[in-house]
Amino acid sequence: MVRVFGGAALTALIATSAYAGGLERSSQSVGILFEAGTYAEISMGRVAPDVSGDHSATLAPVLGTANSGDMAGDYSAFGFGFKTALNDKIDLAFVVDSPIGADVDYKAGTGYIYGGSTASIDSTALTLLARYKLPSNFSVHGGLRFQRAEGEVALFNGYTMNTDTASDTGFVVGAAWEKPEIAARIALTYNSAITHKFNATENIAAVTTQFKTEIPRSLNLEFQTGIAADTLLFGSVRWVEWSKTDITPLALFTATGTSLVDYDDDTITYNIGVGRRFTPNWSGAVILAHEPSTGGFSGNLGPTDGYTSVGLAATYTHGNMKITGGARYIWIGDAKTEAPVAVAGVPGVTLGEFKDNTAVAVGLKIGYTF
């Protein structure tokens, strides 16, 4: 018999999206639906990336051999979840998190061409979930996600843009299978895309402009199984269709014919971990994560390409309360950015080379079963 000690919670805390592709900051896990009885949790985290690059050798004779300095701002993340069982067949839950975000701050005075450029994206989502148990240890789950987002940018060339707050809705649907005797569970969840329509103020337009941005759909496979007494193997595979996301304010596109942010490829993120209960009160886990690089150019406002990380977590259980703390060290994938045509004269010229970058993430989660 394997005693379950929260493998899904450990994965969600330190092995998901601390520095994933695109704008992602949440793994959209449905693990809370499988907590026993009535349960509530609050989580908080802090991510400190160090991302810098140099002008490419091709453009250094024109732009100088400047380093960008650390252009990725530190950020915090907060979340809350609540789950209850209506009866022996139906569970309900709601989750509050920040699914997407960005904090870009190229320091002025470095000599790097993007010096002085800043950008931020903030979001909040409320996800309402229900789970219905079927015979033979199967279940289905689904619900609605209500998401709010806003952003602003100021570039080195004088362009500025800020949006209003857009609120839109998507849906969640999935299925799971469990074998409680060995703490086994497999859950597959589809999260629909959410399209936001923003009103934007751009300093190169005489009127308020409008544009649409799709926050992409995703597919999560979460799993866990006991492999020995008090020992759990757990992990996840997450696919996100970032190639559908394009942030293109109207006045900027009219003036330059380019997007502010877009992505050529989708991302797949892998997590695998082993957890063990050492005493009735203490358990711990080691978690590895990897998101393969996609190659090509990365955006100048997000010069990273994949990552590999290792994380450690520990959980202290006292009565009905569980306190989990964790930390990750992240090796961020090397990236190249493309020079604007106005700078290089032709498209497809490397502007910056960002290498050997890292990040550190820490998190704390407190859960209580009523």
HELIX and SHEET records of a PDB file:
HELIX    1   1 GLY A    7  ILE A   14  1                                   8    
HELIX    2   2 GLY A   31  PHE A   34  5                                   4    
HELIX    3   3 ALA A   60  LEU A   63  1                                   4    
HELIX    4   4 PRO A  135  ASN A  137  5                                   3    
HELIX    5   5 PRO A  180  ILE A  182  5                                   3    
HELIX    6   6 TRP A  242  LYS A  244  5                                   3    
HELIX    7   7 LEU A  250  THR A  256  1                                   7    
HELIX    8   8 VAL A  341  ALA A  344  1                                   4    
SHEET    1   A18 ALA A 102  ASP A 105  0                                        
SHEET    2   A18 THR A 118  LYS A 133 -1                                        
SHEET    3   A18 ILE A  90  ASP A  97 -1                                        
SHEET    4   A18 TYR A  75  ALA A  85 -1                                        
SHEET    5   A18 TYR A  39  ASP A  50 -1                                        
SHEET    6   A18 ASN A 357  THR A 369 -1                                        
SHEET    7   A18 MET A 321  ILE A 332 -1                                        
SHEET    8   A18 TYR A 307  HIS A 318 -1                                        
SHEET    9   A18 TRP A 282  GLU A 291 -1                                        
SHEET   10   A18 THR A 267  ARG A 277 -1                                        
SHEET   11   A18 THR A 231  VAL A 240 -1                                        
SHEET   12   A18 SER A 218  ALA A 228 -1                                        
SHEET   13   A18 ALA A 184  ASN A 191 -1                                        
SHEET   14   A18 ALA A 166  LYS A 179 -1                                        
SHEET   15   A18 PHE A 138  ALA A 154 -1                                        
SHEET   16   A18 THR A 160  THR A 163 -1                                        
SHEET   17   A18 ILE A 194  GLU A 202 -1                                        
SHEET   18   A18 THR A 209  ILE A 215 -1                                        
SHEET    1   B 4 GLY A  53  HIS A  55  0                                        
SHEET    2   B 4 THR A 350  PHE A 354 -1                                        
SHEET    3   B 4 ALA A 335  GLU A 338 -1                                        
SHEET    4   B 4 PHE A 297  SER A 298  1                                        
SHEET    1   C 2 ASP A 246  ILE A 247  0                                        
SHEET    2   C 2 VAL A 261  ASP A 262 -1                                        
END                                                                             
